[in-house]
Amino acid sequence: MRRFAATAATLALAGALLAGCTGDGPDGALDDFLAGWRANDLSKVGFVSAAGGKLASADVQAQLKELTGELVNAKMTVTKTGEPKTTGDDATHPIKLEWKLPGDVTWSYDSTVRLTKRNTDGWSVIWEPALVQSDLVAGDKVRLVRVPATRASVLDAAGQPIVTAREVVTIGVVPQNITDLAKLQKDLTTALARVGVTVDMADLATRVKASDPGAFVDVVTLRRPDYLKIRNEVRPLKGTQFQEAKRDLAPTRAFARALLGTADQATRDDIDENPQKIVQGDVVGHGGLQEKYDATLRGTTGLSVVVSRPTSESDDTPKDTEIFTAKPVAGKPIKTTIDVKTQLAADQALASIKQPSSLVAVKISDGAVLAVANGPDGGTVDTALTGQVPPGSTFKAVSAYGLLQRKAVTANATVACPAKATVAGREFKNADGEVLGNVPFHVDFAKSCNTAFVALAPKLGADGLQKAATDLGLGGKWDLGVETFSGKVSPAATPTELAAATFGQGATAVSPLAMASATAAIARGQFKQPKLVLDPAPAAPAADGPKLDEAAVTPLRQMMREVVTAGTGTALKSTPGGPVHGKTGTAEFSEETEDTHSWFIGYQGDIAFAVMVQKGGAGSEAAVPAVDRFLRALAK
């Protein structure tokens, strides 16, 4: 529990309180009192103490301010209830108080105002702490104590928490034990590099100098498995010290990091944006699912109204008594489709790639997203789901489906593959000037001949390109419970743009998720929107698409298999786990550079996937090896 920090004194009772005469009769006196309380002006109300002595308004004001303590920021309403009870010169009247406390908590209760008539002064309100709340006495002070709710977990496909308490070891240094700080820093840097950890120690010397000689100055916190790998190197270093603990962590540092986000201590921005719900020390989601579903995961903070009362004159330590509690409501977990084994394999596949990269894996049978990986080190931007980049020759799978569906070509029809092709004055060429000559269309596809697709573009047409993409789900309105990009297909309004779009260039843009989903549709024979967040269920998922044309999709699958057996993806021919079908892609993304993104889309068994490596060169250069690592990890 943490104390709620109050700021400005705004309690309605804090106005000027001046002793004086009241209205006629106890009921009139009470009306004056309540009206003055609401208006923060009690100048028309007379007060006496419980012992009968007259009270100055300043004294009442001081007592109220001290008594109500941290209720000063709360909005209070007070109303009469029932009828007054009068016995001679004494009267009582029930009232109801309602406080609007931080976090939308309402505290309401009944109280009683006592009044008395004193000679010519008329009726006066008897001031006593019990008027504000029946448990209060002189010397009390009210505090608000927050009771944090238990933060819920993001669950995997098996319903198990992805983030759980895991053992960690914090490596630190003790200033008085250091003999050579520069050497210590160098040795620690070398050891940490062995487990892929880089720590900026530029300020370590300053921190050491500013710390007490026997203080523990932390350097880095490692998961225990990583620590054990370098234990024998770091333990002997002069000046080091180690602290063991547990922290809520995902299975690995990189594990779906951009998708999950993190749950960390609230920042000043968090507090400023939600001053009634978040205070310093709260845990708040930052990025990914943790941020999007923060309110659901965080739950509702509880709040207690506590009375602090000194136990005796000789012991001024306050004794806290709880007089009201709104119990916290634990957060609700977020259920996802992420499969731990598949995600670990995806992260491992990208681990050795230095440039930004992404891998999405989708279960063909039901569309469940099994893995969302971004590199390096898990990434901070979820390019796998939201990236908008040209698909390059992976899009030939889409346009090939359209061509086969329109019967503009058959898999065995001869389609020439010259080194270059010109459309309306614009020259298109193949990678490395490749020339296949007059070959069957399935060979053009397997070898990824651009000029063959340029020649076929007029037969596909802009409408045919759009229909094929739509049938495979690209460009649709998806709802997975998290931000995604389903693709944007070029309008192909000119002959040159149509030619470029047919092999994945031009204005077409996709995300790795979009291409993994299109691949799953080819393997399945129908588009089904991918699903990622299961609970809470997304409000408006896309409907299933029509059944794909079997006469078109069957040869397309065979052509995608040929890519691996005899085309640009032969490095996957011996990959364990069953036959791999796929399509490589090399995507140009700027006229100002010759760099290209490396792509591969494919499927094996019940898993469809898409890999994209930014500035990775040809599809076979970076994406295909990543796929091989992914599938080999899955096969173990």
KAJOKA-V435944 format. One record per pair of residues at least 4 apart in sequence whose C-alpha atoms are under 7 Angstrom apart, sorted by sequence separation. I is the first residue (numbers start at 1). J is the second residue. If there is no record, write none. Layout:
i->I j->J
i->I j->J
//
This chain:
i->24 j->28
i->25 j->29
i->26 j->30
i->27 j->31
i->28 j->32
i->29 j->33
i->30 j->34
i->31 j->35
i->32 j->36
i->33 j->37
i->34 j->38
i->35 j->39
i->36 j->40
i->37 j->41
i->48 j->52
i->49 j->53
i->55 j->59
i->56 j->60
i->57 j->61
i->58 j->62
i->59 j->63
i->60 j->64
i->61 j->65
i->62 j->66
i->63 j->67
i->64 j->68
i->65 j->69
i->68 j->72
i->86 j->90
i->87 j->91
i->100 j->104
i->101 j->105
i->118 j->122
i->129 j->133
i->130 j->134
i->136 j->140
i->155 j->159
i->156 j->160
i->174 j->178
i->180 j->184
i->181 j->185
i->182 j->186
i->183 j->187
i->184 j->188
i->185 j->189
i->186 j->190
i->187 j->191
i->188 j->192
i->189 j->193
i->190 j->194
i->192 j->196
i->193 j->197
i->203 j->207
i->204 j->208
i->205 j->209
i->206 j->210
i->207 j->211
i->211 j->215
i->222 j->226
i->223 j->227
i->224 j->228
i->225 j->229
i->227 j->231
i->230 j->234
i->231 j->235
i->251 j->255
i->256 j->260
i->257 j->261
i->266 j->270
i->267 j->271
i->268 j->272
i->269 j->273
i->270 j->274
i->271 j->275
i->274 j->278
i->275 j->279
i->278 j->282
i->286 j->290
i->287 j->291
i->288 j->292
i->289 j->293
i->290 j->294
i->293 j->297
i->294 j->298
i->295 j->299
i->311 j->315
i->312 j->316
i->339 j->343
i->340 j->344
i->341 j->345
i->342 j->346
i->343 j->347
i->344 j->348
i->345 j->349
i->346 j->350
i->347 j->351
i->363 j->367
i->374 j->378
i->375 j->379
i->382 j->386
i->383 j->387
i->391 j->395
i->395 j->399
i->396 j->400
i->397 j->401
i->398 j->402
i->399 j->403
i->400 j->404
i->401 j->405
i->402 j->406
i->403 j->407
i->404 j->408
i->409 j->413
i->422 j->426
i->423 j->427
i->429 j->433
i->430 j->434
i->439 j->443
i->440 j->444
i->441 j->445
i->442 j->446
i->443 j->447
i->444 j->448
i->445 j->449
i->449 j->453
i->450 j->454
i->451 j->455
i->452 j->456
i->453 j->457
i->456 j->460
i->457 j->461
i->460 j->464
i->461 j->465
i->462 j->466
i->463 j->467
i->464 j->468
i->465 j->469
i->466 j->470
i->467 j->471
i->468 j->472
i->469 j->473
i->470 j->474
i->493 j->497
i->494 j->498
i->495 j->499
i->496 j->500
i->497 j->501
i->498 j->502
i->500 j->504
i->501 j->505
i->504 j->508
i->510 j->514
i->511 j->515
i->512 j->516
i->513 j->517
i->514 j->518
i->515 j->519
i->516 j->520
i->517 j->521
i->518 j->522
i->519 j->523
i->520 j->524
i->521 j->525
i->522 j->526
i->533 j->537
i->549 j->553
i->550 j->554
i->552 j->556
i->553 j->557
i->554 j->558
i->555 j->559
i->556 j->560
i->557 j->561
i->558 j->562
i->559 j->563
i->561 j->565
i->562 j->566
i->563 j->567
i->564 j->568
i->566 j->570
i->603 j->607
i->604 j->608
i->617 j->621
i->619 j->623
i->620 j->624
i->622 j->626
i->623 j->627
i->624 j->628
i->625 j->629
i->626 j->630
i->627 j->631
i->628 j->632
i->629 j->633
i->630 j->634
i->631 j->635
i->632 j->636
i->23 j->28
i->24 j->29
i->36 j->41
i->37 j->42
i->48 j->53
i->49 j->54
i->86 j->91
i->100 j->105
i->101 j->106
i->117 j->122
i->118 j->123
i->130 j->135
i->155 j->160
i->156 j->161
i->192 j->197
i->193 j->198
i->222 j->227
i->235 j->240
i->250 j->255
i->266 j->271
i->285 j->290
i->286 j->291
i->310 j->315
i->311 j->316
i->362 j->367
i->363 j->368
i->373 j->378
i->374 j->379
i->403 j->408
i->404 j->409
i->422 j->427
i->439 j->444
i->444 j->449
i->460 j->465
i->469 j->474
i->470 j->475
i->492 j->497
i->493 j->498
i->500 j->505
i->501 j->506
i->510 j->515
i->521 j->526
i->548 j->553
i->562 j->567
i->563 j->568
i->564 j->569
i->565 j->570
i->603 j->608
i->616 j->621
i->617 j->622
i->619 j->624
i->23 j->29
i->36 j->42
i->48 j->54
i->49 j->55
i->85 j->91
i->86 j->92
i->100 j->106
i->117 j->123
i->130 j->136
i->155 j->161
i->156 j->162
i->192 j->198
i->285 j->291
i->310 j->316
i->311 j->317
i->362 j->368
i->363 j->369
i->403 j->409
i->404 j->410
i->421 j->427
i->422 j->428
i->492 j->498
i->500 j->506
i->521 j->527
i->563 j->569
i->564 j->570
i->602 j->608
i->603 j->609
i->616 j->622
i->22 j->29
i->47 j->54
i->48 j->55
i->84 j->91
i->85 j->92
i->99 j->106
i->100 j->107
i->116 j->123
i->117 j->124
i->129 j->136
i->130 j->137
i->154 j->161
i->155 j->162
i->271 j->278
i->310 j->317
i->311 j->318
i->350 j->357
i->362 j->369
i->363 j->370
i->420 j->427
i->421 j->428
i->501 j->508
i->521 j->528
i->563 j->570
i->588 j->595
i->589 j->596
i->602 j->609
i->47 j->55
i->84 j->92
i->85 j->93
i->98 j->106
i->99 j->107
i->115 j->123
i->116 j->124
i->129 j->137
i->153 j->161
i->154 j->162
i->271 j->279
i->310 j->318
i->311 j->319
i->361 j->369
i->362 j->370
i->374 j->382
i->420 j->428
i->421 j->429
i->444 j->452
i->478 j->486
i->564 j->572
i->565 j->573
i->588 j->596
i->601 j->609
i->602 j->610
i->23 j->32
i->33 j->42
i->84 j->93
i->98 j->107
i->99 j->108
i->115 j->124
i->116 j->125
i->129 j->138
i->154 j->163
i->208 j->217
i->285 j->294
i->309 j->318
i->310 j->319
i->361 j->370
i->374 j->383
i->420 j->429
i->492 j->501
i->497 j->506
i->564 j->573
i->587 j->596
i->588 j->597
i->601 j->610
i->613 j->622
i->22 j->32
i->83 j->93
i->98 j->108
i->115 j->125
i->116 j->126
i->153 j->163
i->284 j->294
i->308 j->318
i->309 j->319
i->361 j->371
i->374 j->384
i->419 j->429
i->420 j->430
i->476 j->486
i->586 j->596
i->587 j->597
i->600 j->610
i->601 j->611
i->613 j->623
i->97 j->108
i->98 j->109
i->114 j->125
i->115 j->126
i->308 j->319
i->309 j->320
i->360 j->371
i->361 j->372
i->373 j->384
i->419 j->430
i->475 j->486
i->490 j->501
i->586 j->597
i->587 j->598
i->600 j->611
i->612 j->623
i->33 j->45
i->82 j->94
i->97 j->109
i->114 j->126
i->308 j->320
i->360 j->372
i->372 j->384
i->474 j->486
i->475 j->487
i->586 j->598
i->599 j->611
i->600 j->612
i->611 j->623
i->32 j->45
i->81 j->94
i->96 j->109
i->97 j->110
i->307 j->320
i->308 j->321
i->346 j->359
i->359 j->372
i->360 j->373
i->474 j->487
i->475 j->488
i->517 j->530
i->529 j->542
i->585 j->598
i->586 j->599
i->599 j->612
i->80 j->94
i->81 j->95
i->96 j->110
i->266 j->280
i->306 j->320
i->307 j->321
i->359 j->373
i->419 j->433
i->475 j->489
i->585 j->599
i->598 j->612
i->599 j->613
i->80 j->95
i->81 j->96
i->95 j->110
i->96 j->111
i->266 j->281
i->306 j->321
i->307 j->322
i->358 j->373
i->359 j->374
i->419 j->434
i->529 j->544
i->569 j->584
i->584 j->599
i->585 j->600
i->597 j->612
i->598 j->613
i->79 j->95
i->80 j->96
i->94 j->110
i->95 j->111
i->265 j->281
i->266 j->282
i->306 j->322
i->358 j->374
i->419 j->435
i->490 j->506
i->528 j->544
i->564 j->580
i->568 j->584
i->584 j->600
i->597 j->613
i->598 j->614
i->78 j->95
i->79 j->96
i->94 j->111
i->95 j->112
i->265 j->282
i->266 j->283
i->305 j->322
i->306 j->323
i->357 j->374
i->358 j->375
i->418 j->435
i->490 j->507
i->527 j->544
i->528 j->545
i->564 j->581
i->583 j->600
i->584 j->601
i->597 j->614
i->598 j->615
i->78 j->96
i->79 j->97
i->94 j->112
i->113 j->131
i->265 j->283
i->266 j->284
i->304 j->322
i->305 j->323
i->357 j->375
i->417 j->435
i->418 j->436
i->489 j->507
i->490 j->508
i->527 j->545
i->564 j->582
i->582 j->600
i->583 j->601
i->597 j->615
i->598 j->616
i->78 j->97
i->93 j->112
i->94 j->113
i->112 j->131
i->264 j->283
i->265 j->284
i->305 j->324
i->356 j->375
i->357 j->376
i->417 j->436
i->418 j->437
i->430 j->449
i->489 j->508
i->526 j->545
i->561 j->580
i->563 j->582
i->582 j->601
i->583 j->602
i->596 j->615
i->597 j->616
i->598 j->617
i->600 j->619
i->77 j->97
i->78 j->98
i->92 j->112
i->93 j->113
i->111 j->131
i->263 j->283
i->264 j->284
i->304 j->324
i->305 j->325
i->356 j->376
i->417 j->437
i->430 j->450
i->488 j->508
i->489 j->509
i->526 j->546
i->561 j->581
i->563 j->583
i->582 j->602
i->595 j->615
i->596 j->616
i->597 j->617
i->598 j->618
i->599 j->619
i->76 j->97
i->77 j->98
i->92 j->113
i->93 j->114
i->263 j->284
i->264 j->285
i->304 j->325
i->355 j->376
i->416 j->437
i->417 j->438
i->429 j->450
i->430 j->451
i->488 j->509
i->526 j->547
i->560 j->581
i->561 j->582
i->581 j->602
i->582 j->603
i->596 j->617
i->598 j->619
i->22 j->44
i->76 j->98
i->77 j->99
i->92 j->114
i->111 j->133
i->263 j->285
i->303 j->325
i->304 j->326
i->354 j->376
i->416 j->438
i->429 j->451
i->487 j->509
i->488 j->510
i->525 j->547
i->526 j->548
i->560 j->582
i->580 j->602
i->581 j->603
i->595 j->617
i->596 j->618
i->20 j->43
i->21 j->44
i->22 j->45
i->76 j->99
i->91 j->114
i->92 j->115
i->111 j->134
i->262 j->285
i->263 j->286
i->303 j->326
i->353 j->376
i->415 j->438
i->416 j->439
i->428 j->451
i->466 j->489
i->487 j->510
i->525 j->548
i->560 j->583
i->580 j->603
i->581 j->604
i->600 j->623
i->13 j->37
i->17 j->41
i->18 j->42
i->19 j->43
i->20 j->44
i->21 j->45
i->22 j->46
i->75 j->99
i->76 j->100
i->91 j->115
i->262 j->286
i->302 j->326
i->303 j->327
i->351 j->375
i->360 j->384
i->414 j->438
i->415 j->439
i->486 j->510
i->487 j->511
i->580 j->604
i->598 j->622
i->599 j->623
i->600 j->624
i->12 j->37
i->15 j->40
i->16 j->41
i->17 j->42
i->18 j->43
i->20 j->45
i->21 j->46
i->74 j->99
i->75 j->100
i->90 j->115
i->91 j->116
i->261 j->286
i->262 j->287
i->302 j->327
i->346 j->371
i->350 j->375
i->351 j->376
i->358 j->383
i->359 j->384
i->414 j->439
i->415 j->440
i->486 j->511
i->579 j->604
i->598 j->623
i->12 j->38
i->14 j->40
i->15 j->41
i->16 j->42
i->17 j->43
i->18 j->44
i->19 j->45
i->20 j->46
i->74 j->100
i->90 j->116
i->261 j->287
i->302 j->328
i->347 j->373
i->350 j->376
i->351 j->377
i->358 j->384
i->414 j->440
i->415 j->441
i->485 j->511
i->578 j->604
i->13 j->40
i->16 j->43
i->18 j->45
i->19 j->46
i->74 j->101
i->89 j->116
i->90 j->117
i->261 j->288
i->263 j->290
i->301 j->328
i->343 j->370
i->346 j->373
i->413 j->440
i->414 j->441
i->417 j->444
i->487 j->514
i->578 j->605
i->12 j->40
i->19 j->47
i->89 j->117
i->260 j->288
i->261 j->289
i->262 j->290
i->300 j->328
i->301 j->329
i->342 j->370
i->343 j->371
i->412 j->440
i->413 j->441
i->486 j->514
i->259 j->288
i->260 j->289
i->261 j->290
i->300 j->329
i->342 j->371
i->343 j->372
i->411 j->440
i->412 j->441
i->462 j->491
i->485 j->514
i->258 j->288
i->259 j->289
i->260 j->290
i->261 j->291
i->299 j->329
i->300 j->330
i->343 j->373
i->411 j->441
i->412 j->442
i->421 j->451
i->462 j->492
i->195 j->226
i->299 j->330
i->337 j->368
i->338 j->369
i->339 j->370
i->411 j->442
i->420 j->451
i->462 j->493
i->522 j->553
i->586 j->617
i->299 j->331
i->337 j->369
i->338 j->370
i->339 j->371
i->417 j->449
i->586 j->618
i->175 j->208
i->298 j->331
i->299 j->332
i->337 j->370
i->338 j->371
i->418 j->451
i->585 j->618
i->586 j->619
i->297 j->331
i->417 j->451
i->585 j->619
i->296 j->331
i->297 j->332
i->417 j->452
i->584 j->619
i->19 j->55
i->296 j->332
i->297 j->333
i->416 j->452
i->462 j->498
i->584 j->620
i->19 j->56
i->176 j->213
i->415 j->452
i->18 j->56
i->19 j->57
i->175 j->213
i->176 j->214
i->18 j->57
i->174 j->213
i->175 j->214
i->191 j->230
i->17 j->57
i->174 j->214
i->175 j->215
i->474 j->514
i->16 j->57
i->17 j->58
i->174 j->215
i->457 j->498
i->174 j->216
i->191 j->233
i->457 j->499
i->17 j->60
i->173 j->216
i->174 j->217
i->17 j->61
i->172 j->216
i->173 j->217
i->474 j->518
i->172 j->217
i->173 j->218
i->454 j->499
i->457 j->502
i->473 j->518
i->172 j->218
i->188 j->234
i->472 j->518
i->14 j->61
i->171 j->218
i->172 j->219
i->170 j->218
i->171 j->219
i->172 j->220
i->454 j->502
i->171 j->220
i->453 j->502
i->472 j->521
i->170 j->220
i->171 j->221
i->453 j->503
i->14 j->65
i->170 j->221
i->408 j->459
i->478 j->529
i->480 j->531
i->481 j->532
i->569 j->620
i->169 j->221
i->170 j->222
i->480 j->532
i->481 j->533
i->568 j->620
i->168 j->221
i->169 j->222
i->184 j->237
i->450 j->503
i->480 j->533
i->575 j->628
i->168 j->222
i->169 j->223
i->473 j->527
i->168 j->223
i->169 j->224
i->393 j->448
i->472 j->527
i->569 j->624
i->167 j->223
i->168 j->224
i->471 j->527
i->572 j->628
i->576 j->632
i->27 j->84
i->167 j->224
i->403 j->460
i->481 j->538
i->575 j->632
i->169 j->227
i->402 j->460
i->480 j->538
i->577 j->635
i->179 j->238
i->479 j->538
i->576 j->635
i->178 j->238
i->11 j->72
i->177 j->238
i->178 j->239
i->479 j->540
i->480 j->541
i->10 j->72
i->11 j->73
i->177 j->239
i->402 j->464
i->479 j->541
i->9 j->72
i->10 j->73
i->11 j->74
i->402 j->465
i->478 j->541
i->479 j->542
i->6 j->70
i->9 j->73
i->175 j->239
i->478 j->542
i->8 j->73
i->26 j->91
i->174 j->239
i->477 j->542
i->173 j->239
i->174 j->240
i->399 j->465
i->402 j->468
i->6 j->73
i->173 j->240
i->174 j->241
i->401 j->468
i->172 j->240
i->173 j->241
i->171 j->240
i->172 j->241
i->399 j->468
i->171 j->241
i->172 j->242
i->398 j->468
i->426 j->496
i->71 j->142
i->171 j->242
i->398 j->469
i->69 j->141
i->70 j->142
i->170 j->242
i->171 j->243
i->423 j->495
i->424 j->496
i->67 j->140
i->68 j->141
i->69 j->142
i->70 j->143
i->169 j->242
i->170 j->243
i->423 j->496
i->67 j->141
i->68 j->142
i->69 j->143
i->70 j->144
i->169 j->243
i->170 j->244
i->471 j->545
i->66 j->141
i->67 j->142
i->169 j->244
i->471 j->546
i->48 j->124
i->50 j->126
i->168 j->244
i->169 j->245
i->47 j->124
i->48 j->125
i->49 j->126
i->50 j->127
i->168 j->245
i->46 j->124
i->47 j->125
i->48 j->126
i->49 j->127
i->50 j->128
i->167 j->245
i->168 j->246
i->45 j->124
i->46 j->125
i->47 j->126
i->48 j->127
i->49 j->128
i->167 j->246
i->168 j->247
i->47 j->127
i->166 j->246
i->167 j->247
i->165 j->246
i->166 j->247
i->165 j->247
i->166 j->248
i->505 j->587
i->519 j->601
i->165 j->248
i->166 j->249
i->519 j->602
i->164 j->248
i->165 j->249
i->163 j->248
i->164 j->249
i->516 j->601
i->163 j->249
i->164 j->250
i->515 j->601
i->163 j->250
i->256 j->343
i->162 j->250
i->255 j->343
i->520 j->608
i->26 j->115
i->255 j->344
i->519 j->608
i->255 j->347
i->516 j->608
i->254 j->347
i->516 j->609
i->29 j->123
i->516 j->610
i->515 j->610
i->26 j->123
i->386 j->483
i->25 j->123
i->386 j->484
i->387 j->485
i->512 j->610
i->385 j->484
i->386 j->485
i->512 j->611
i->21 j->121
i->22 j->122
i->385 j->485
i->512 j->612
i->21 j->122
i->22 j->123
i->21 j->123
i->22 j->124
i->399 j->502
i->396 j->502
i->396 j->503
i->395 j->503
i->396 j->504
i->395 j->504
i->393 j->503
i->394 j->504
i->392 j->503
i->393 j->504
i->392 j->504
i->259 j->372
i->391 j->504
i->392 j->505
i->446 j->559
i->390 j->504
i->445 j->559
i->390 j->505
i->256 j->372
i->258 j->374
i->446 j->562
i->447 j->563
i->256 j->373
i->442 j->559
i->446 j->563
i->390 j->508
i->391 j->509
i->390 j->509
i->391 j->510
i->258 j->378
i->389 j->509
i->390 j->510
i->446 j->566
i->447 j->567
i->257 j->378
i->258 j->379
i->388 j->509
i->389 j->510
i->446 j->567
i->447 j->568
i->256 j->378
i->257 j->379
i->258 j->380
i->388 j->510
i->389 j->511
i->446 j->568
i->254 j->377
i->255 j->378
i->258 j->381
i->259 j->382
i->387 j->510
i->388 j->511
i->254 j->378
i->258 j->382
i->387 j->511
i->386 j->511
i->385 j->511
i->384 j->511
i->385 j->512
i->384 j->512
i->385 j->513
i->384 j->513
i->4 j->144
i->3 j->144
i->4 j->145
i->3 j->145
i->4 j->146
i->2 j->145
i->3 j->146
i->1 j->145
i->2 j->146
i->153 j->297
i->405 j->549
i->411 j->555
i->1 j->146
i->2 j->147
i->152 j->297
i->1 j->147
i->151 j->297
i->152 j->298
i->1 j->148
i->151 j->298
i->405 j->552
i->150 j->298
i->151 j->299
i->404 j->552
i->149 j->298
i->149 j->299
i->149 j->300
i->401 j->552
i->149 j->301
i->360 j->512
i->401 j->553
i->148 j->301
i->149 j->302
i->359 j->512
i->360 j->513
i->147 j->301
i->148 j->302
i->358 j->512
i->362 j->516
i->146 j->301
i->147 j->302
i->361 j->516
i->362 j->517
i->401 j->556
i->146 j->302
i->147 j->303
i->360 j->516
i->364 j->520
i->146 j->303
i->145 j->303
i->146 j->304
i->144 j->303
i->145 j->304
i->365 j->524
i->144 j->304
i->145 j->305
i->364 j->524
i->144 j->305
i->145 j->306
i->367 j->528
i->369 j->530
i->143 j->305
i->144 j->306
i->367 j->529
i->368 j->530
i->369 j->531
i->142 j->305
i->143 j->306
i->367 j->530
i->368 j->531
i->369 j->532
i->142 j->306
i->143 j->307
i->367 j->531
i->368 j->532
i->142 j->307
i->141 j->307
i->142 j->308
i->140 j->307
i->141 j->308
i->140 j->308
i->141 j->309
i->140 j->309
i->139 j->309
i->103 j->276
i->102 j->276
i->103 j->277
i->102 j->277
i->159 j->335
i->152 j->330
i->155 j->333
i->149 j->328
i->151 j->330
i->152 j->331
i->154 j->333
i->155 j->334
i->156 j->335
i->157 j->336
i->148 j->328
i->149 j->329
i->150 j->330
i->151 j->331
i->152 j->332
i->153 j->333
i->154 j->334
i->155 j->335
i->156 j->336
i->157 j->337
i->147 j->328
i->149 j->330
i->150 j->331
i->152 j->333
i->153 j->334
i->154 j->335
i->155 j->336
i->156 j->337
i->157 j->338
i->149 j->331
i->156 j->338
i->157 j->339
i->156 j->339
i->394 j->583
i->394 j->584
i->393 j->584
i->394 j->585
i->393 j->585
i->392 j->585
i->393 j->586
i->391 j->585
i->392 j->586
i->393 j->587
i->337 j->532
i->392 j->587
i->336 j->532
i->337 j->533
i->391 j->587
i->392 j->588
i->336 j->533
i->337 j->534
i->390 j->587
i->335 j->533
i->336 j->534
i->335 j->534
i->390 j->589
i->335 j->535
i->334 j->535
i->334 j->536
i->394 j->599
i->394 j->600
i->394 j->601
i->365 j->606
i->364 j->606
i->363 j->606
i->364 j->607
i->363 j->607
i->364 j->608
i->362 j->607
i->363 j->608
i->361 j->607
i->362 j->608
i->361 j->608
i->362 j->609
i->361 j->609
i->360 j->609
i->361 j->610
i->360 j->610
i->359 j->610
i->360 j->611
i->359 j->611
i->358 j->611
i->359 j->612
i->358 j->612
i->357 j->612
i->358 j->613
i->357 j->613
i->356 j->613
i->357 j->614
i->356 j->614
i->355 j->614
i->350 j->626
i->349 j->626
i->349 j->627
i->349 j->629
i->349 j->630
i->346 j->630
i->345 j->630
i->345 j->633
i->345 j->634
i->342 j->634
//
